[in-house]
Amino acid sequence: MASYARLLTVAGSRNLRDLGGYRAMDGRRVRRGMLLRSGHPGELTAEGARQFAALGLAAILDLRTTEERAGQPYPPSLAEGLHYWTRDYDLSRGDIVTLMRDPATRAADIHAHMLETYRRLLGEQRAAVAAMFGLLLAGRAPLLINCTAGKDRTGVLSALLLAALGVPLEIVRTDYALTEQIQDPRAPLFPVDPDGPFAYLLTVDPEVWRTMMRSAPEYIDATFGALAESYGSVETYLAAEHGVDAQALDRLRNLLLEG
């Protein structure tokens, strides 16, 4: 891992960090300040908003659902003058909500659910993956990728991007797992209204919650395992599903790697 501080100082931000500095297999490094990842922006302070603006972003890829964005929106001033990509959709949360509501649910049940979720994530976020590579190939960087926790959806797209740049999988796994060092997996993502739609979270077994909020390496392994089963390699996947062929991948690496 690079020796500089990967976690960025933006007051009120959640899990905001730089993907720069990682060494690719060709010896070059990911450019610093060009690829950022984070959780929701709903707790930014006034100072944090100023620090956020100073990042000089060209684009934001917001992976949150319509409901999530309504609850923790970007302040309009922060999205001015840059390309803001998102889409209206709902997560298929039925299974996980049922599990979390059920007092018989154990951590092992959630662990199995998370593995299956990670196997599906690239397919569920296909539009976002296409947008991510489209933005970067169009030169729209620095780019911030975010969801609510900055862990699952953001973690998978960030991992895919690092792998596409030629960063070894072991380093990709390490970056994914950093979330658990940065934010306590036992902590809530947002204040829960006891009369609101997420009130059931107040009675969830702490170990069940912790298992869901972990950034366990085997979760991201499930994503790459599913990709390998269907396509054999990241390069084949990108070409087949998103039209990012060898020439486009070379151009992407020249844009985002240095040294």
N, C-alpha and C positions, 0 to 999 in steps of 0.2 A: 504494500500500500504506500501511496505517496506520503511524504512526511509533513506536508502542510495541513492546516486545519480543514477537514472536509466539510464539517458542519458550518453553515454560513450564519453570520450574526444578523438576524432580522427579528426585531423584538415582536414576540407574539406569533412567530411562524411555528409550523409543526414539521419537524423532520426535514428541514430544508437543507439540502446538501449538493455538493458539486461532484459530478461524475468525472471531472478532469483529473489528469495525472496518472491514470492507470496505463500500464505499458501493454501494447498490443504485441502479437507474436512476431510482427515484422520489425520490432524494435522501436517504433514510434510510440508516442504517448498521446492519450486523449487530451485535446486542448482544454485548458482550464477556463472556467467561466462561460463555456459554450453550451453545456448540457447540464441542466439542473433538475432536481426532483424534490417533491414536497408533498405534504398533506394539505388540508384545507386552509384557506386564508382567513377564516372567520374570527380569529383572535388577534389579528395584527393591531398593534398600538399605533398611535400617530407617528411615533419615531420609527416603528417598524415599516409603516407605509412609505416613509421617506427612504429608508434603507432598501426596501423592495424596489422602489423606482430607480435607485442608483445601480441596480443590477444590469440595467440597460437591455432588458429583454426585447427580442424581436417578435416572439410568439409564445403563447401559452396553450398547452394541450390539456384541457380540463376533462378528466375521465369520469367525473361524477354524474350521477343521475340527475334528472330534472328536480326531484324532491331534495336531493342533497344540496344542489346549488341554491335552491330557494332558501334553505335553512342557514347556509354559510356562504353568502355570495361574495364575489370579488367586489371591493369598492370600485365604482365606475371609473374613478380617476386612475386606478392602476391598470385598467385595460385599454386606456386611451392611447392611440398612436402605435399599437402593436396588433398583431394578428391573433385573435382569440378564437380557438377552435373548441367546440363542444358539440354535443348532440342530445336530443331529447330521447330518453329511454328509461326504462325501469329495470332494476335488477330482478332476476328470478329468485327472490329471497324466501319463497315459501318454505323450502326444506330447512334452511338454516333457522328461520324464525320458529318453525315448529320444534326443531331440536332445542333451541334456546329456551323455549317456553316449557318444555317437558322436564319436570323435576327428576325424571329417571335418566336423563341424558348424562353421560360421563365424558371425561376428556377424550377417551379413546374414540368415542363416536364422532366428536368434533374433528379429531385428527384425521380420521378416515374421510370425513366430508371435505376437509381442506385439501387433501391430496386430490380428490376428484375435481374440486373446484379449479385447482391449478392446472389440471389436465385440460380443462375446457376454456381457460381464460383467453388464450390467443384467438380462438374461434369467436367467443363472445365479444371480444374487443377488436374484431377484424377491421371495422371502419376506422378506429383510432390508430391501429397499426399503419394502415394505408396513409392516414393523414400525417402521422409522425414522419414517415420517410418522405412523403411528398413535401412537407414543410422544409425539412432539412436539405433535400436535394434542390429546392428552390432558393436556398441560401438564407432561410429564415431562422437564424441563430444569432444570439443565444436563445435557446428554447427551454422552457420550464414544463415538465410533465407533472401533473398533480392529480390526486384523487382525494378521498377524505382522510385516511390515515397515512397516505403515502407509503403503503406497504404492499397490498395485493395487486391491484391493477397497475399502479405506478411501478411496483417492483418488477412485475413481469415485463412491461414495456421497456423499462430501463435495462433489464437483464438482456432482453432481445437486442436492444440497440448496442450495448457493449459487445455482445457476441458478434454482431454484424460487423463491428469495427475491428474484430480480430483479437479482442481481449480474451485470454484463456478462461475456460469455464470455472476453474477453481477461484480465480479472482472475482468473476461475476457472482459466484455463490457467496463470497466473503462480503462483497458490497451489499448484496441483498440482505444478508444477516445483520448488517450494521443497524438496521432499524431497531432491533431488539436491545441494542446497547444504548441507543439514543433516547428511546421512549419506553417507559415501563409497560410491558404488555398487560399488567394488571390494572392500569389506569383507564378511566373512561375517555372516549373520544370527544365527547361534548357533554355539557350539562343535560341531565335527563329529567324531564318534567314528569312527576309522578302521575299526572293526569293525561299525559300525552301518549302518542303512538308507540314510543319506545320504553314505556313504563316497565315492561316485563324485564328489561335489562337490570333493574334494581334488585331482582331476586335471583339472578343467574348465579350458579355455583362459581366462585372465583377461579377455580382450576379450569372449568369449562371456558370461561371468558379468556383466561390467559392462553389457553391452547389455540383459540381462534385468533388472538392478537399477536401470536408469536411470528417471527420471521425465521422459521426453522429451515435449514438448508434443504431438507427433504421436500419441502413445499415447492421450491423453485426447481428442484430436480425432477419433480413430477411434470412440470411444464416442458422441460427439455426432453424428458423421456418420451412424452406423447409426440413431440415434434419429430424426434428421431425415428419413432415407430412409423410415422406416416410419410416422412420426407427424407430421412437419412441424415440431413445436415441443415444448418441454418441457411446456408447459401441456396440450397435447393428449395427450401420453403419460401424464401423471399422471392425467388424468381417465379415459382409456380403460383403463389397466392397474391403477390403484389407487383409483379413485373419489375422487380429490382434485380436486374441481371448483373453479370460480372462487371460490365462496363459501368453501370450505375453505382455498384458497390465500390469500385475503385474511386469514382468521383466523390462518393460520400466519405471515404477514408481520407482522401486528399483534403477535403474541407475540414474534417474534424480531428485529424491526427497531425502531430508535429514532431520534428526531430529527425 
